[in-house]
Amino acid sequence: MRLVALAVVLLAAFPAAASARSCSLSTSEQRRLGATYVTTLSVSGLSCSSGKRQVRAYHRCRNRNGGKDGRCARVDGYRCSERRSGIKTQFSGRVTCRRGSRVVKHTYTQFT
């Protein structure tokens, strides 16, 4: 019983963590969000449509700062970090952007 009460208190104290969710992406959306393919998207503290707008803005910024290989540390008030892996002809990125309690995470594949 105490464990259930503790869980309720924690969920009330951290509502953004409780609202984290995956967003569905149609095949056409995967291609239109700025990279060759955006493969996953999850948001916390905001809607999926707002998350998709932030992903588009991130990739526009990335392309302005070096083209396909570009990086972007700040977008529309979000601080973003990225990890990449890949080969000469393509790479995959895992991006996390935070603005207060709002978090947008996405993965993408970029053909070079």
N, C-alpha and C positions, 0 to 999 in steps of 0.2 A: 504494500500500500504506500509506503514512504517513497519507493522508487517511482511510482506513478505520479505522486505529488511533486517530486523533484523534476520529473520530465515536463510537467505542466508549467512549473515556474521557469525552467530554462527556455521553453518555447516562447513564453510570454516576454522574457527578457531579451531574447534574440529573434525577433520576428523575421528578419531577412534570411536567416539560416533556415527557418521553417518554410519559407516561400521559394526556395531554390527549385528550379524546374528546367527540364529539357524542352527545347523548342523544336517543332517539326520543321523540316526544310524540304520543299518539293525539289525535284530535279532541276527545274528552271531557276528556282531561288538559289540553289547551290552555285549556279553559274553566274548569277547576276549580282552577288554580294561583293565582288571586287577582286577576288583571287580566281585562279582557274576553277577551283572547287572549294566551297566552304562546306566541310563535311559534318560538323556538329556545332550546336549552339546551345548554351545554357545560360540562364539569367537568374539573378537573385535581387529582389527589391525593385524590379521594374518589369514591364510587359515584354513579351516576345517581339512585338513590333518595334518597340523602342530599342531592344537589343539588336535587331536587324539593322536599324538605322545607324547604330553605333558601329557595327561591323563594317558597313559601307564606308562610313567616315574614316575608320581606321585604315582601310585599304586605299582610299584616296590619298590619305596622308603618307602612307608607306610608298605609294607610287610617286608622289611629289618629292620624296626624300630618297631617291636612288633607284626608282623604277621597280622592276620585279624583285630586286634584291634589297630594296629599301626597308628601313625600320622607322618606327614612330613611337616615341615614349609618352607623348601626351596628345590626347584628342578630345576636344569638347569638354575639358575639365576632368577627364579620366586619365589616370596614370596607368600605362600599359607596359607589360613585360611579355617577352616572347622567347620561346625555345624552339630551335630548328634542328632538323636532321634531314639528310638527303644525299642525293648523288648529283652528278654534273648536270643532268638534264631536268631534274625536278627536286623540290624539297617540300617538306611538310613543316608547318608551324603550329605551335600550341600557344595561344594568346590569352592572357588574363588582363582585363581592364577594370579598374576600381575607381569609384567616385563616392566617397563616404560609405554608406551601407550598400550601395548599388554595385553589383559585380556582373560583368559580362565575360563569359569564357567561350572561345571558339577554336576550332581546329580547321586548318585549310591545307590544300595542296596547290603548289604553284609550279607550273611548267616554265622552264627558263629558255 
